[in-house]
Amino acid sequence: MRTRTPIRDHEGESNLFARRVFVAIAIIASVFILIIGNLYNLQVQEHTELQTRSNDNRIKLLPVAPNRGLIYDRNGVLLAENIPIYSLDVSPEEIQDMDKTIAELQKILIIDDRDLEQFERNLKGQRRFNNVTLLDELSQKQVATFAAHQHRFPGVSIEARLIRHYPYAELLTHVVGYVAKINRRDVERLKRDEQIANYAASRTIGKLGIEKYYETQLHGQVGYQRVEVNNRGRAVRTLSTEAPTPGQDVVLELDIALQRKATEILGERRGSIVLMDAKTGGIMAMASTPSYNPNWFVNGISNKRYQSLLNSSSSPLLNRATQGGYPPASTIKPQIGLLGLVDGTITPSSRIWDPGWFEIKGVDRRYRDWLSWGHGWVNINTAIAESCDVFYYDLALKLGVDKISSFMTQFGFGEKTGIDIHEEIPALMPSRGWKRARYNRPWYAGETLSVGIGQSYWTATPMQLTAATAIVANEGQFVTPRLLKGFGQATRLNPIEPIYKQPVTIDNEQHWTIIKDAMQDVNMGDRGSARMAFADAPYSSAGKTGTAQVVNLGEDEEYVAEDIAEKYRDNAMYVGYAPADDPQVVVTVAMENVVGGGGSVAAPAAREILDAWYQQYKLVTPEELARADH
């Protein structure tokens, strides 16, 4: 029996199909709405942000280093310049066989193993399209040799850039300083100071002296290039350029002719000479010997050379003018004598008998004068002019160390002078409280005697002695030493104003006159300790000699410089100013471990630099100086 085929429900199938079509259309419509909504969001609502992000991927800002400002002396002589150097750069992207290329380059150029090792280290951290330096500071011969073979080396090129150069080399190292490559500590400091972006294209930074102190002004402001890059990050074209702002030029108070003369005077001896404008505090010469060549540091000094500087017994890295702490010896007798007058401990007519030694009551020791037979009857004038120690032993004992320390602090001892370089120490002005805090020991009367002649724990830098002597010359006015004359060009410069500190106020101005007259007698008096050095000088001057002991001698020991090791010999010191009646310049000389003292070694050196200053500024003629020397 055949099964009957059911009759189809066409209406039901039609309704089912319609429902399915509706659902499909709804889904398609929803998808289209979602797409359109997303397109609207991308094209309208997020257009600005996405465009910026797109440009960030397509456009890069490349930093451009500014040219560093130049440094000049007061007469416009260039002391620090920027010179072009040539480097051999390699673009790894354009080189198929790097080892073969290096081997071929070694056949025509001398490539040191250290340069090759540095190149390989740099190569690992760079993108293939970035240039990597293989050789730095090519000589003219190397440039010419490579230029003749350049066609053989695709991807290898010679690039030029500016580096710092110091034409006067070691003559100015401790003043001008130097720049060197930026290291990790520099980066950390720049980040702390929020200056790191300004050094994005810079390789070097000021490390010492003026280069470091005025780094902000000398460096300038970084510039930028907007470049279009491809999907691999390689620049394909430059869109715009924002030029960097060059650093400011710096003009110093320094006179290179006087600086050279001061260095020549010192010669092979360790020491320092400072020549300062008494009115403005401008430093015209600041020599420190021995020195070293700052150009060694610009592109990186070798470890062997740096260790030789670091371990040298002569300490060439030390700026003796601002970091050399010497016992000031008798150079501080004018200030202590002034304290005696101000305090009323002595008067202009006070006298004591000097038999060549001094005793403290109840102490079984004699403190000797430098003149073993003594000076006889001595007052404040002869005590300064002839540098009588016994007079100052007596005066110091009556004053006491605390009163001396407090008064001498007004002259800047125990504090930095504020000169515009970072390499400066405060040295040491001792006191009873200082010794108790430092050693937990009491202060002894014998130590007060030593302080009275600038010995014991007391140390001072030549720059401090210069500033303190200028206070006497200016009768209380305290001017801060400085190297900067101004920014800009030497011929069109607005000099900066002198910086004055709290003056040393003395109620009786006659006390200044007494001290200054005595200092004039040091140089020009019949028995002055520097009279031989300044005999027949065609100008007036005033000063004070000093001979600083490096090691203490026993009561019965005799000092003979030729018989002891050089490092134990005395230091020769001198401070002074000229002209005596209207001080224009102040000079300080410190010479280490010499045969002779302040009067026989340091004072003649001071005479030479003062002669040079007078001749340089046409205050006396060469003929007048020659006649005086004759």
C-alpha positions in Angstrom: 0.0 0.0 0.0 1.6 3.3 -1.0 2.3 6.0 1.6 0.7 9.3 0.8 3.0 12.3 0.4 2.0 15.1 2.8 0.9 18.3 1.2 3.6 21.1 1.9 2.7 24.1 4.1 3.8 26.8 1.7 2.5 29.5 3.9 4.6 28.3 6.9 7.7 27.9 4.8 7.2 31.4 3.4 6.9 32.8 7.0 10.0 30.9 8.1 12.0 32.3 5.2 10.8 35.8 5.8 11.8 35.5 9.4 15.3 34.3 8.5 15.7 37.1 5.9 14.7 39.6 8.5 17.2 38.3 11.0 19.9 38.2 8.4 19.1 41.8 7.3 19.1 42.8 11.0 22.5 41.3 11.5 23.9 42.9 8.4 22.4 46.2 9.3 23.8 46.0 12.8 27.2 45.2 11.4 27.0 48.1 9.0 25.9 50.4 11.9 28.8 49.2 14.0 31.2 49.7 11.1 29.8 53.2 10.4 29.9 54.0 14.1 33.5 52.9 14.4 34.4 54.8 11.2 32.8 57.9 12.7 34.7 57.4 15.9 38.0 57.0 14.1 37.5 59.7 11.5 35.7 62.3 13.6 35.9 61.8 17.4 39.5 60.4 17.5 40.8 62.0 14.4 43.1 64.4 16.1 44.7 61.9 18.5 45.1 59.3 15.7 46.6 61.8 13.4 49.1 62.8 16.0 50.0 59.2 16.7 50.4 58.6 13.0 52.7 61.6 12.6 54.7 60.4 15.6 55.4 57.2 13.7 56.1 59.0 10.5 57.8 62.1 11.7 60.7 62.3 14.1 62.4 65.1 15.9 66.2 64.8 15.7 68.1 67.0 18.1 70.9 69.3 16.7 73.7 70.3 19.1 74.4 74.0 19.5 77.9 75.5 19.0 79.6 76.0 22.3 80.4 79.6 23.3 84.0 80.8 23.0 86.2 82.0 25.8 88.4 85.2 25.5 90.8 87.1 27.7 90.2 90.7 28.6 92.0 91.9 25.4 90.0 89.6 23.1 92.6 86.8 22.8 90.9 83.5 22.1 91.4 81.0 25.0 89.0 78.3 24.1 87.8 77.6 20.6 85.8 75.1 18.5 87.8 73.4 15.7 86.6 71.0 13.1 87.7 67.4 13.3 87.1 64.5 10.9 85.8 61.0 11.8 85.5 57.8 9.8 81.9 56.7 10.0 80.4 53.4 9.0 76.7 52.7 8.0 76.2 49.0 8.6 73.0 48.9 6.4 75.1 49.6 3.3 77.9 47.1 4.0 77.4 43.5 3.0 80.6 42.1 4.6 81.7 44.1 7.6 84.8 42.0 8.4 86.1 42.3 4.9 85.5 46.0 4.9 87.4 46.5 8.1 90.3 44.4 6.9 90.5 46.5 3.7 90.4 49.7 5.7 93.3 48.5 7.9 95.4 48.1 4.8 95.3 51.9 4.1 94.7 53.3 7.5 96.2 52.6 11.0 93.3 51.3 13.2 94.2 50.8 16.8 92.9 47.7 18.6 91.2 49.9 21.1 89.4 51.8 18.4 88.3 48.5 16.9 87.0 47.2 20.2 85.1 50.4 20.8 83.6 50.3 17.3 82.4 46.7 17.9 80.8 47.7 21.2 79.0 50.7 19.6 77.9 48.6 16.7 75.9 46.2 18.9 73.8 49.0 20.3 72.9 50.8 17.1 70.3 50.3 14.4 71.8 49.2 11.1 71.0 52.5 9.3 72.7 54.6 12.0 76.3 55.7 11.4 78.9 54.3 13.8 82.3 56.0 14.3 85.3 53.8 13.5 88.1 56.4 13.8 87.9 59.7 15.5 90.1 62.8 14.9 91.6 61.7 11.6 94.8 63.5 10.6 95.0 65.4 7.3 97.0 62.5 5.9 94.4 60.0 6.8 91.6 62.1 5.3 93.6 62.4 2.0 94.4 58.7 2.0 90.8 57.6 2.5 89.5 60.2 0.0 91.7 58.6 -2.7 90.1 55.1 -2.0 86.6 56.1 -1.0 85.1 54.6 -4.1 86.0 51.2 -2.9 84.1 51.5 0.4 80.4 52.1 0.0 78.8 52.8 3.4 82.0 54.3 4.8 82.3 58.1 4.9 84.2 61.0 6.4 82.1 63.2 8.7 83.1 66.6 10.1 82.1 68.1 13.5 83.4 70.7 15.9 85.3 69.9 19.1 86.7 72.0 21.9 90.4 73.1 21.6 92.6 75.0 24.0 95.4 76.8 22.1 97.3 77.6 25.3 97.2 74.1 26.6 98.6 73.7 30.1 99.0 77.5 30.6 95.3 77.9 31.4 94.1 74.5 32.6 93.3 75.5 36.2 91.5 78.6 35.1 89.6 77.8 31.9 89.3 74.1 32.7 88.1 71.7 30.0 85.1 69.8 28.5 85.0 66.0 28.4 82.5 63.3 27.3 79.2 63.1 29.2 79.3 60.2 31.6 76.7 58.5 33.8 77.1 60.9 36.7 76.6 63.8 34.3 73.4 62.2 33.0 72.0 61.7 36.5 72.8 65.3 37.4 71.2 66.7 34.2 68.1 64.6 34.9 67.9 66.0 38.4 68.2 69.5 37.1 65.7 68.8 34.3 68.3 69.7 31.7 68.7 66.3 30.0 66.7 67.2 26.9 69.0 70.2 26.2 71.9 67.7 25.9 70.2 65.3 23.6 72.7 65.9 20.8 75.7 67.0 22.9 78.7 64.7 23.4 80.7 66.8 26.0 80.1 68.9 29.0 82.2 71.3 31.1 84.2 69.4 33.8 86.5 72.0 35.3 87.1 75.7 35.8 85.2 78.3 33.8 84.0 75.6 31.4 82.1 73.9 34.3 81.1 77.0 36.3 79.5 78.8 33.2 78.3 75.6 31.5 74.7 76.8 31.2 75.7 80.0 29.4 78.4 78.3 27.2 76.4 75.3 26.1 73.4 77.1 24.4 70.0 75.6 23.5 69.5 72.4 21.5 67.8 72.7 18.1 65.7 70.2 16.2 65.1 68.8 12.7 61.6 67.4 11.8 62.3 64.5 9.5 60.0 62.0 7.8 61.0 58.3 8.4 60.0 55.1 6.7 58.6 52.0 8.4 62.1 51.0 9.4 62.7 54.3 11.2 65.2 55.6 8.6 65.0 59.3 7.8 63.9 59.9 4.2 63.6 63.7 4.1 63.8 66.8 6.3 60.5 68.6 6.8 61.7 71.6 8.8 64.5 72.8 11.0 64.6 74.7 14.3 68.1 76.0 14.5 70.0 75.6 17.8 70.9 78.7 19.9 74.7 79.0 20.2 76.2 79.3 23.6 77.2 82.7 24.9 80.8 83.8 24.5 82.6 84.4 27.8 85.2 87.2 28.4 87.5 86.8 31.4 89.4 89.4 33.4 92.5 87.3 32.7 95.4 88.8 30.7 97.1 86.0 28.8 100.4 87.9 28.6 100.5 88.2 32.4 99.3 84.6 32.8 102.2 83.4 30.6 104.7 85.6 32.6 103.4 84.2 35.9 103.9 80.7 34.7 107.4 81.5 33.4 108.3 82.9 36.8 107.3 79.8 38.6 109.1 77.6 36.0 109.6 74.1 37.3 108.8 75.0 40.9 105.5 73.9 42.5 103.5 76.9 43.5 101.1 79.6 42.5 101.0 83.3 41.6 97.8 85.4 41.7 97.5 88.9 40.4 94.1 90.7 41.1 92.7 94.1 40.4 92.4 95.6 43.8 89.3 97.7 42.9 87.1 95.2 41.1 88.5 91.8 42.2 89.2 90.8 38.6 91.8 88.1 38.4 94.4 89.1 35.8 96.7 86.1 36.4 96.2 82.8 38.3 99.0 80.5 37.6 99.4 77.0 39.2 102.3 74.8 38.5 102.8 72.0 37.5 99.9 71.8 35.1 98.7 69.5 32.3 97.2 69.7 28.8 93.4 70.0 28.9 93.1 68.8 25.3 93.9 65.3 26.5 90.4 65.1 28.1 88.2 66.4 25.3 87.9 63.2 23.4 88.7 60.9 26.3 92.1 60.5 28.1 93.7 57.1 28.2 93.7 55.4 31.6 97.5 55.2 31.6 97.9 58.9 31.1 95.2 59.7 33.7 96.8 57.5 36.3 100.1 59.2 35.7 98.5 62.5 36.5 96.6 61.1 39.4 99.6 59.5 41.0 102.2 62.1 40.3 104.0 63.3 43.4 103.8 66.9 42.0 100.0 66.8 42.0 99.4 68.6 38.7 95.6 68.1 39.0 95.6 70.4 42.0 94.8 74.1 41.5 97.2 75.5 44.0 95.7 79.0 43.8 92.4 77.9 45.2 93.0 74.4 46.5 96.5 74.7 47.9 96.2 74.9 51.7 99.5 76.5 53.0 100.4 77.8 56.4 100.2 81.6 55.7 103.3 82.3 57.8 104.2 85.9 58.3 102.0 87.1 55.5 99.1 87.5 58.0 101.1 89.7 60.4 99.5 93.0 59.1 96.0 91.7 60.0 97.0 90.4 63.5 98.9 93.7 64.1 95.7 95.5 63.2 93.8 93.4 65.7 96.3 94.3 68.4 95.7 98.0 67.6 91.9 97.7 67.4 91.8 95.7 70.6 94.0 98.1 72.5 96.5 95.3 73.3 99.2 97.5 71.7 99.6 101.1 70.6 101.7 102.5 67.8 104.4 103.2 70.4 104.3 99.9 72.2 107.7 98.2 72.2 109.2 94.9 73.4 112.8 93.7 73.6 113.6 90.9 71.1 116.7 88.9 72.1 116.0 86.2 69.4 113.7 84.0 71.5 110.5 84.1 73.5 109.4 82.2 76.6 106.0 81.5 78.1 106.0 81.8 81.9 106.1 78.4 83.5 107.0 76.6 80.2 110.5 75.1 79.8 110.9 76.0 76.1 112.2 78.9 74.1 110.3 79.9 70.9 112.9 81.2 68.4 112.8 84.2 66.1 113.9 83.7 62.6 116.8 86.1 63.4 118.8 84.2 66.0 120.3 87.3 67.6 117.0 89.1 67.6 115.8 92.5 66.4 116.4 94.5 69.6 113.6 97.0 70.5 110.6 96.4 68.3 107.3 98.2 67.7 104.4 97.4 65.4 106.1 99.1 62.4 109.5 97.3 62.7 107.7 94.0 63.7 106.0 94.0 60.3 108.8 95.5 58.2 111.4 93.2 59.6 109.0 90.3 60.3 109.8 90.0 64.0 108.4 86.7 65.3 109.0 87.6 69.0 106.8 90.6 68.8 104.0 88.5 67.4 104.5 85.7 70.0 104.0 88.2 72.7 101.0 89.8 70.9 99.3 86.5 70.1 99.6 85.3 73.7 98.0 88.5 75.0 95.2 88.3 72.4 94.4 84.6 72.7 93.5 82.3 69.9 89.7 82.8 70.0 90.0 86.5 69.5 92.5 86.0 66.6 90.3 83.4 65.0 87.2 85.6 65.2 88.9 88.6 63.8 90.7 86.8 60.9 87.4 85.2 59.9 86.3 88.8 58.9 89.1 88.7 56.3 87.8 85.5 54.8 90.1 83.0 56.4 88.4 79.6 56.9 85.9 80.3 54.1 85.7 80.1 50.4 86.4 83.4 48.7 83.5 82.9 46.2 85.6 83.0 43.1 83.7 81.8 40.1 85.2 78.3 39.8 84.0 75.2 41.7 87.5 74.0 42.6 88.1 75.9 45.8 88.6 74.9 49.5 87.8 76.9 52.6 91.2 75.9 54.2 91.3 76.2 58.0 91.1 78.9 60.6 91.7 77.1 63.9 90.2 78.0 67.2 89.9 76.5 70.7 86.4 75.1 69.9 87.6 73.7 66.5 90.4 71.7 68.2 88.1 70.3 70.9 85.5 69.2 68.2 88.2 67.8 65.9 90.6 66.2 68.3 88.8 66.3 71.7 91.9 68.0 73.2 92.5 71.3 74.9 94.2 74.3 73.2 97.8 75.0 74.5 99.4 78.4 74.8 102.3 77.3 72.6 99.8 76.7 69.8 98.6 80.3 70.1 102.2 81.5 69.6 102.4 79.5 66.4 99.1 80.9 65.2 100.5 84.4 65.8 103.1 83.8 63.1 100.7 82.0 60.7 101.7 78.4 61.6 100.2 75.6 63.7 96.9 74.3 62.2 96.2 77.5 60.3 96.1 77.0 56.5 95.1 79.4 53.7 94.9 79.4 49.9 96.8 81.9 47.8 93.4 83.2 46.7 92.3 83.8 50.4 95.6 85.6 51.0 95.0 87.8 47.9 91.5 88.7 49.1 92.7 89.4 52.7 95.5 91.6 51.4 93.1 93.5 49.2 91.0 94.3 52.3 94.0 96.0 53.9 94.9 97.8 50.7 91.3 99.1 50.4 91.1 99.9 54.1 88.3 97.5 54.9 86.4 97.1 51.6 86.0 93.3 50.9 85.8 92.6 47.1 85.1 89.1 45.9 87.7 87.7 43.5 86.3 86.8 40.1 87.4 85.6 36.7 84.4 86.7 34.6 84.5 90.1 33.0 81.2 89.7 31.1 79.4 87.8 28.3 79.6 88.7 24.6 82.5 90.2 22.7 85.6 91.8 24.4 85.3 94.9 22.2 81.6 95.5 23.0 81.2 94.4 26.5 79.2 95.6 29.5 81.4 94.5 32.4 79.7 93.0 35.4 79.7 95.0 38.6 82.2 94.1 41.4 80.7 91.9 44.2 81.4 93.3 47.6 81.1 91.4 50.9 80.6 92.7 54.5 83.5 95.2 55.0 85.9 95.1 57.9 85.0 98.1 59.9 87.6 99.8 62.0 86.6 102.8 64.1 90.0 104.4 64.1 91.0 104.8 60.4 94.5 105.7 61.6 95.1 102.1 62.3 94.8 101.2 58.6 97.5 103.9 57.9 99.9 102.4 60.5 99.6 98.9 59.0 99.9 100.1 55.4 102.9 102.3 56.2 104.6 99.2 57.8 103.8 97.1 54.7 105.4 99.9 52.5 108.5 99.7 54.7 108.7 95.9 54.0 109.4 96.8 50.3 110.9 100.3 50.5 112.3 100.6 54.1 116.0 100.5 54.9 115.5 97.1 56.8 112.4 95.8 55.1 112.4 92.0 54.5 111.7 92.6 50.7 113.8 95.6 50.2 116.4 93.8 48.0 113.7 92.5 45.7 112.1 96.0 45.3 115.3 98.1 45.3 115.1 101.0 42.9 111.7 99.9 41.5 110.2 102.8 39.4 106.9 102.5 41.3 105.9 102.3 45.0 104.6 99.1 46.5 103.8 97.5 49.9 103.9 93.9 50.9 104.7 91.2 53.5 107.0 88.3 53.2 106.5 84.9 54.8 108.5 81.6 55.2 106.2 78.7 56.1 107.7 75.7 57.9 106.6 72.4 56.4 108.0 70.3 59.4 108.5 71.5 63.0 112.1 71.8 64.3 113.2 71.0 67.8 114.3 73.8 70.1 118.0 73.2 69.4 117.7 72.1 65.8 119.0 74.3 63.0 117.3 74.5 59.6 119.6 74.1 56.6 117.5 73.7 53.4 120.3 72.1 51.4 120.7 69.3 53.9 117.1 68.1 54.0 114.9 66.4 51.6 113.1 68.7 49.2 109.6 67.8 50.4 110.6 69.0 53.9 111.9 72.4 52.8 110.1 75.6 53.7 107.5 77.3 51.5 108.2 80.9 50.4 105.3 83.3 50.6 104.6 86.9 49.6 101.6 89.2 49.6 101.6 92.8 48.4 100.0 95.6 46.4 101.0 98.5 44.2 101.1 101.4 44.0 101.5 101.9 47.7 99.5 105.2 47.9 96.7 104.1 45.5 96.5 100.3 45.3 95.5 99.1 41.9 96.7 95.4 41.9 97.3 92.8 44.6 99.8 90.0 44.2 100.3 86.7 46.0 103.1 84.3 45.5 103.4 80.8 47.1 106.3 78.5 46.2 106.7 75.1 47.7 109.8 73.5 49.2 112.3 76.0 48.0 115.8 76.9 49.1 115.3 80.4 50.5 112.4 82.3 52.1 109.8 84.8 51.3 112.2 87.7 51.0 114.7 86.0 48.8 112.5 83.8 46.6 108.8 84.9 46.6 109.4 88.6 46.8 111.6 88.7 43.6 108.9 86.7 41.8 106.3 89.3 42.9 108.5 92.1 41.6 108.7 90.4 38.2 105.0 90.0 37.8 104.4 93.6 39.0 107.0 94.8 36.5 105.2 93.0 33.8 101.9 94.5 34.8 103.3 98.0 34.9 104.8 97.5 31.4 101.7 95.8 30.0 99.5 98.7 31.0 102.1 101.4 30.1 102.4 102.8 33.6 106.2 102.6 33.2 108.3 102.2 30.2 110.7 99.2 29.5 113.6 101.7 29.8 112.5 102.7 33.3 112.3 99.1 34.4 115.7 98.4 32.8 117.3 101.3 34.6 115.7 100.2 37.9 117.0 96.6 37.5 120.4 97.9 36.6 
